Amino acid sequence: MSLDLLFLEVNSLEESVAFYEGLLGFEVERHSQETDPPMATLRSGSFRITLAQHLETMLRRGRGVHFFIGVPDVDLLHQQLTARGAVLDSPVDEGWGGRFITLLDPDKYRFFFVTWSNRNDNEQTRNLAQS
């Protein structure tokens, strides 16, 4: 199994597209303000995110949702993101097997960009669930 598409409801499509394209370097595949709701799909490699603009329908978006994205070199990604204007804490090593940085998108969805210490997904998932 693999995660192919992440679908997120957002408050401002333009602000979110700017975040994912400008800061994270995603490529815009489709972007339409004319659809109902206004939507955009962005891609990074084989991973896609579809953003749909809905006025806030929950008390707070992103609550309880965390995404862990594996990257080859979290320190390099940290340098690239800070060069693009992101305000981030330095990468952190944790006991569950990864070195990571955390980034919130405009709707407070939390992304953990992780370089795994030992690339064994099943073991890392178990350790993370136990922490």
Secondary structure in CASP SS format (residue, H / E / C, confidence):
PFRMAT SS
TARGET T0000
AUTHOR 0000-0000-0000
METHOD secondary structure of the structure
MODEL  1
M C 1.00
S C 1.00
L C 1.00
D C 1.00
L E 1.00
L E 1.00
F E 1.00
L E 1.00
E E 1.00
V E 1.00
N C 1.00
S C 1.00
L H 1.00
E H 1.00
E H 1.00
S H 1.00
V H 1.00
A H 1.00
F H 1.00
Y H 1.00
E H 1.00
G H 1.00
L H 1.00
L C 1.00
G C 1.00
F C 1.00
E E 1.00
V E 1.00
E E 1.00
R E 1.00
H E 1.00
S E 1.00
Q C 1.00
E C 1.00
T C 1.00
D C 1.00
P C 1.00
P C 1.00
M E 1.00
A E 1.00
T E 1.00
L E 1.00
R E 1.00
S E 1.00
G C 1.00
S C 1.00
F E 1.00
R E 1.00
I E 1.00
T E 1.00
L E 1.00
A E 1.00
Q E 1.00
H C 1.00
L C 1.00
E C 1.00
T C 1.00
M C 1.00
L C 1.00
R C 1.00
R C 1.00
G C 1.00
R C 1.00
G C 1.00
V C 1.00
H E 1.00
F E 1.00
F E 1.00
I E 1.00
G E 1.00
V C 1.00
P C 1.00
D C 1.00
V H 1.00
D H 1.00
L H 1.00
L H 1.00
H H 1.00
Q H 1.00
Q H 1.00
L H 1.00
T H 1.00
A H 1.00
R C 1.00
G C 1.00
A C 1.00
V C 1.00
L C 1.00
D C 1.00
S C 1.00
P C 1.00
V E 1.00
D E 1.00
E E 1.00
G C 1.00
W C 1.00
G C 1.00
G E 1.00
R E 1.00
F E 1.00
I E 1.00
T E 1.00
L E 1.00
L E 1.00
D C 1.00
P C 1.00
D C 1.00
K C 1.00
Y C 1.00
R E 1.00
F E 1.00
F E 1.00
F E 1.00
V E 1.00
T E 1.00
W E 1.00
S C 1.00
N C 1.00
R C 1.00
N C 1.00
D H 1.00
N H 1.00
E H 1.00
Q H 1.00
T H 1.00
R H 1.00
N H 1.00
L H 1.00
A H 1.00
Q H 1.00
S C 1.00
END
